[in-house]
């Protein structure tokens, strides 16, 4: 059988199984050296199925037979002799492989459990284990009694008994079951370690066994400072008695406690209340024995604070809804301002004033220098009760000059709320317009101040000025948000009223000077064009373009820009465009056309404009270009990069007395010309040469159509804050 020596090479071939293919089992019974009895047999008078009282692992009354992880895995044990025959066979092996001990004992493991195609490998591995003594582990397919195959995970090793005989011990479990346990364990460890939810394990004595990193952060205590302590010892500022009572209930009933809200303070933030959602679960082992509790803790302070503010929030929403109905009932500017002041008093303030920048009322952009004053005109004042603070306010309709240090000036200059929760002797003079007003506000008991900007369509119109006297509570950030919401809604209504007449006048003017669509049929030329007005809050400019077909097949391309902005500039643009159309149909060159336009412009108001005039002659395959103080066109020859045309510098139209010159350029099919006004390339924060280089870089990339080129140039070079309009014309020689 072995005689105390390792098996010779090749011994057991054809019948022996290696540790991976032999299944799992227990080792041979060791004999007591004094009695000769097997160590595995029970002592006289003792039941073989029982353990001595108090022994480790002694079964608990009422517990099931499955008591540990090995039982969950169903680990089977099998022992082979040196010949590869099965000599010991465990009940778990019978459950795993289907063979009873009577059917398995004495048979070669390879023949019983391994398919024919795996015999050679089994023999080789068995000989390796038995000859070297090295253990082997891995997975191997085995054949069950019912003929099915199952992949098992093995741990195999060589055994030596007291007589010097070698045996092979195999421990095996179902691979799928093992992988499932491994995954569950890995998931549990990762969830506990990396979960953003605080987790703790508490023993049956309600003392902490361990916590994860998230709970350390929540409590502001390390895991070591948690361990072995009860709730009251760790968190003295919470209702520990209620917490432990809930723990006892879960320990007894086994019913989880879910989402119980608790409020208190922790060492992590001892100065503020926090709220947590706590859940408790009873922990049991596989035998049903109670091990303790698992607790999950989620910080829900934000939700808690939101709940406490719910009533106030409903009141605020009601105020905003009321404002939506009451503000903006007419297009009368003063009436709209009074409606805003009436909504703010007394719900938000004791005294409210609606102030608008004087420049805005005059239709000019609202620009305030960083160190400059603001001229403000009050449109409405309202008070919750009779008070001298009303006399301190600016009389409605009268302009008031506020220095750069005044808080309302800062509000409109920065377009941000200005909040003074507690008004003192230093801040009060910065609220009032003069010393007398300061005295009146002090006498009225004004103790808190808030100003929020009135912003509509990206432009600051003025400010909503709020004060509290009898109302004992100071303004808060929440009040600032509410006031900003009211101001934002009212500002649009105020701006609508302010713009009502201007919009009518502008619309009538633009109706007479709408830019044309390019003609569809041009000889040897395709054209695309765009006009984009200035950004929100800026006045209408005087940019224009025109495409004028001539009787002999030539085409005039014109782009111009009347200096200035507003209705008068738009009117001048319409007149110049009409004159250009008339002159271009006469037998005149570009320089001559500009000469006549120069004389016409001198008699207009505004009396200055820039213009570039191009005549394309398809019969000569060339264009003739002349410019009057206008940015140079871009020429893109087929297969070449874009470049600015080198043109003689001409004066703007309206200067008079300076001749214009024209330059001819050959054009071939595929060549393109790009004409534009300065609004495409000029900005307030970049040099014009830098912007022209950006234009050329964009034109290096061809587009599928001329329309795409127009759209891309406007998209890349323009933004919503541009203060000038743009006319753009792109022509392709066909």
Secondary structure, DSSP 8 states (H G I E B T S, - for coil): --TTS---TTTTTTT---TTTS--B-----B-TTT--BTTS--TTS-TT---TT-TT---TT--S--SHHHHHT-EEEEE-TTSBEEEE-HHHHHHH---HHHHTTSBHHHHHS-GGGHHHHHHHHHHHHHH---EEEEEEEE-TTS-EEEEEEEEEEEE-TTS-EEEEEEEEEHHHHHHHHHHHHHHHHHHHH-SSEEEEEETTS-EEEE-HHHHHHHT--HHHHTT--HHHH-TTS-HHHHHHHHHHHHHH---EEEEEEEE--GGGTTS-EEEEEEEEEEE-TT--EEEEEEEEEE-HHHHHHHHTHHHHHHHHHHHHHHHHHS-SSS-HHHHHHHHHHHHBTTTBSEEEEEEEHHHHTT------TT--EEEEEEEEEESS--THHHHS--TT-EEEE-TTSHHHHHHHHTS-EEESS--HHHHHHHSSSHHHHHHHHHTT--EEEEEEEEETTEEEEEEEEEESSS-S---HHHHHHHHHHHHHHHHHHHHHHHHHHHHHHHHHHHHS------S--TTEEEEEEEE---TT----EEEEEEEE-TTS-EEEEEEEESS-SHHHHHHHHHHHHHHHHHHTSS--HHHHHHHHHHHHTTSSS--EEEEEEEEETTTTEEEEEEES----EEE-TTS-EEE--------BTS-S----EEEEE--TT-EEEEE-GGGT--SSS-HHHHHHHHHHHHTS--SSHHHHHHHHHHHH--TT--S-EEEEEEEE-
